[in-house]
Amino acid sequence: MSLPPFVLAAVVAFWGWRSGNYAAALLLALLLEAPRYLRLRFELSYLDFTRVAQLCTVIFVGLLAYLFATVEQPRTARAVLTTMLWLPAVLAPLVITQRLSTGSLLPLSALFRYLRKMRERDPAYRETEIDFAPIFCAICLVAAGIPNQRDVYFYIGIVLMAGWALLGARPRPARFTAWTVALLAAAGIGYAAQLGLSHAQAALEDWVSDWYLAGMDSNPYQSTTDLGSVGRLKMIETIVLRVYPQAPDQAMPPKLLHRASFTALEGTTWVARRAPMGPLQPLADGTTWEIAAGAGQHRTRIFTRLESGKAVLALPSGTVRLEEAAALLMRRNALGAVQADFGGDWAPYTASSIEATTDYAAPGDEDLALPRRDRATLERLTQELSLRSVPPVQALARIHEHLATFAYSTYRERSLIPGQSALEEFLLHSKSGHCEYFAAATTLLLRAAGIPARYATGFSVQEYSKLEGAYIVRARHAHAWARAYVDGKWIDVDNTPPSWALEEERQAPFWESAADLLRWAQFSWTQAGPMQFGLGGAAVLLAQLVFFVWRLFRGKRAAAQASLARPGRTFAGADSEFYAVEACLGSRTPHESLGEWFARIAPTLDGAVCEALAALVPLHYRYRFDPRGIGAAERRQLREQSLALAARLKSANG
């Protein structure tokens, strides 16, 4: 297939546009199209093509190794995809070499070591010569799709590039109009099929992610509380988050990190209804995810501990974007819960947030609903505090002032009186409890006052580690609070007394510091970042690459020099008398094996010459290529019969 003019430049430009490598694409386009205007050509041998192919292999392997050492996790996937993205630059030397050669074709065996070995071993091997340019075009189009920019322009570009390339292979009898109509019809059918496959893929991904992200300890649809439980809450010291505030808030981390919100209280369990998870799509870099509209004002770098490679992300209120989050898939519901699958033990992400966001689901009837069992208690307290007769901001303040007289406690001495709910006992009698009591009471009192509210769970950020230079969040820092809809936006309302942090810290075991040192060492080991290459590292890598190339080609020269040192001939079979026979019958074409040459000229020879030649070809091949050589009798036979046949052919040619 012969490519039309400038197709190579067009596909390289398309690759540069889709990948953002404009300068590289311009340089490659100039180099690839330059041979069209140059009269200079080179008589390149099979060995020359082989060396160029081996050089491309060295560049490919070196690039892959360098990327694997320098990119962040997931290292293997990123290194492989980035190397594939740069394949047009890696393979361009092959196309340029082919276009500057006199034959304008590339021997296939030069590309594959297996075929090179077969060519060396098999005298009858028939070389296949190919035009590598169409293959290079296809590689450019595949590489252009790796950035995964999901827009219609990619498909249009693929159709235009493919149509332009196929124009050179259009059958001559076919009319251009009919050919164009057929191409456009195929493109239309392909686009419709692609849309169908895209919808099917989305449905399959949704089903798979439902199954794959299920079974996590952090359930964004259900939160079972310890309301009414007797005894002391279990305090778990495990570190689950590491928080690094970024500029301009490096000294001020977010106080609360939200994971999930819930709308209805059923017994002692909060549930989220009518909030299905929807898939998020990454931006072009594959690690940035748009959560909501808006430009972030605050940035927080977070490392989260994963459960079987998955997590419900802990996010600052008003998060609008996640960056540097190399997740395999990510989903979000309208209540602000974000599920992600990273793989591994820990995963980093950077949350960009604003003060508040309106992108959560608008308030509904469930956000004002009160549990039947506690309705009377809540309405009674609402009247006592006169919550319905004041603006929402004042109602928030009155609820806060009322609950500020309560005490924080992780211990409950006795069981509930029969007929009494845990919330009623907390609000009217004990006035003591942990964060789940304060959050539930705040949420339901706000609803009783006519203010939409939701029960929220996540973590409180309160402990700074000088050892790690970060805020660490332990499992015991899990927290609950309320979210209220005031002045057209959702805001966090936390009425748990500040003393709760000191109370839980006081209960920490004495060996916590020693355990934290081990935890930090383990985390640092698992999060060992990519190797950092300065000028020195780059120089070492370049030196190794140059040494490898030098050894590759020096080995071939050394082998040739060793053969020159052998007594009796310059290289194996160089003194064969069969070359005199070949000279009489016409030389072979470039890259044509002896077997192919004999098969081509045999029909032009008389029977006796053809029979003598058929006996001499395998004998010459053995003398030329067999490491064991041939015996003295066979060597004498080759010499005598070759000289006799050469003399006969010379006399016949007069």
Summary of the structure (lengths in Angstrom):
residues: 654
radius of gyration: 38.0
end to end distance: 43.8
largest distance: 129.8
contacts: 1898
relative contact order: 0.09
helix: 50%
strand: 16%
